[in-house]
Amino acid sequence: MKKLLAVLILTLCISAGTISAQSFTLSSDSLYGTADANRAEFVLNLNIDNELTNRPLSLKWKRYENVFANGWLGNQICVYGSCYYYTVDTGTIIISAASREEFSAHFGNNNLPGSGVQKVVFYEEADSAGTAETVYFGATITPYTSIATPMSSSNSPSDIQIFPNPAKEYVVIKRPDLLNISRIEVYNMLGLKVISQVADQDNVNSRIDLLDLQKGVYMIRIFDKNNNVILTKSISKVR
């Protein structure tokens, strides 16, 4: 394996270098990458410090947006040395009193250009409203070797539009002309599926009726023709 910068030009950003909640602190740690002739991967490590000196911290993480370019290997979240593919959106981290754990976001791109985004919210399970903190992991990868294959941006999951958001009665899923999607699912914040609908194959727009849902935040998952999740995004229903 070679250093990633020998193959790729990379950028990555995080919403803040250090952000604090009442019981924990998140701080960026390091960025590193590896590459060979067929693929590349780069990683942002995040330190999570338990600020409580008298008890362990049960910290929930929830990935509410996950986008990656067409042809990529997908994005992963890793904690405790275990990694979760883009189909797993939530988990729990137990951190001992006054201790630190590492959380990381991974992007693998098959040496194809494009962008990836993972947005993750962290909160103490006992007090989600009072301790919630959001971190944005973003990546833009531009190969400059002959290995890379150009990709049409009109065929990228990141170009799927979901509107209106916030929504009242419905949302519209608008896909690029060249991107096929098979179905759309909607989940509440408890992880329960509340809507499952086949995508309209004859129209770039698919309308999702939200009239039966209560006011709140929901997760939309969009599946490709191979039944893989290609986009997860949050929406708000305001009435």
Buried (B, 14 or more C-beta within 10 A) or exposed (E): EEEBEEBBEBEBEBBEEEBBBEBBBBBBBEBEBBBEEEBBBBBBBBBBBBBBEEEEBBBBBBBBBBBBBBBBBBBBBBBEEEEBEBEEBBBEBEBEEBEBBBBBBBBBBBBBBBBBBBBBBBBBEEEBEEBBBBBBBBBBBEBEEEBBEEBEBEBBBBBBEBEEBEBEEEBBBEBBEEBEBBBBBBBBBEEEEBBEBEBBEEEBEBBBEBEEBEEEEBBBBBBBEEEEBBBBBBBEBEE
